[in-house]
């Protein structure tokens, strides 16, 4: 059984691209996300990107 100290917080974890080593990483969101101020902030910061058909 894992405790909270064993679980990595992916929001704060530094993610590195396994192909090029870049730390400029964004989470892709597919579908129809609820467009909120928080989503807009993350889009502006480059932390998330919208995926799917355009």
C-alpha positions in Angstrom: 0.0 0.0 0.0 1.4 3.4 -1.0 1.1 6.5 1.2 0.9 10.1 0.0 4.7 10.5 0.2 5.1 7.7 -2.4 2.8 9.3 -5.0 4.4 11.7 -7.3 2.6 15.0 -7.8 2.6 15.2 -11.6 1.4 18.8 -11.6 4.6 19.9 -9.9 7.0 17.2 -11.2 9.5 18.3 -13.8 8.8 16.4 -17.0 11.4 15.8 -19.6 10.8 14.6 -23.2 12.2 11.1 -23.6 13.0 11.9 -27.3 14.8 15.2 -27.2 15.3 16.1 -23.5 13.3 19.3 -23.7 11.6 20.5 -20.6 9.1 22.6 -22.6 6.3 20.1 -22.2 2.5 20.6 -22.4 -0.4 18.2 -21.6 -2.7 17.6 -24.5 -6.4 17.8 -23.8 -8.8 16.1 -26.2 -12.6 16.4 -26.5 -14.7 19.3 -25.3 -13.1 20.7 -22.1 -14.9 23.1 -19.9 -13.4 26.5 -20.9 -12.6 28.1 -17.6 -10.2 30.9 -16.5 -7.9 28.2 -15.2 -7.8 26.5 -18.6 -7.2 29.8 -20.3 -4.3 30.5 -17.9 -2.7 27.1 -18.5 -3.1 27.6 -22.3 -1.5 31.1 -22.0 1.4 29.6 -20.0 1.9 26.8 -22.5 1.2 24.1 -19.8 -1.7 22.6 -21.9 -2.6 22.4 -25.5 -5.9 21.4 -27.1 -5.8 18.4 -29.4 -8.1 16.8 -31.9 -9.7 17.9 -35.1 -9.6 21.5 -36.0 
